[in-house]
């Protein structure tokens, strides 16, 4: 079974800065109530670079990558 990598958010740390949404709005969405939603949690070849950039640039370090399966 292949290992899947997903982006997750720690809502206790997230301040809804929307930097991640600015990097890739197809993966990250901030709603009108400032709640972050991860629309495409699984990393794909198309989203991986943007997601890694969002993890690096999150001011509160609320985003992380987890591996599942294997």
Secondary structure as UniProt FT lines:
FT   STRAND          3..9
FT   TURN            11..13
FT   HELIX           19..23
FT   TURN            25..27
FT   STRAND          28..30
FT   TURN            32..33
FT   STRAND          36..38
FT   TURN            45..47
FT   HELIX           48..57
FT   TURN            59..60
FT   STRAND          63..69
//
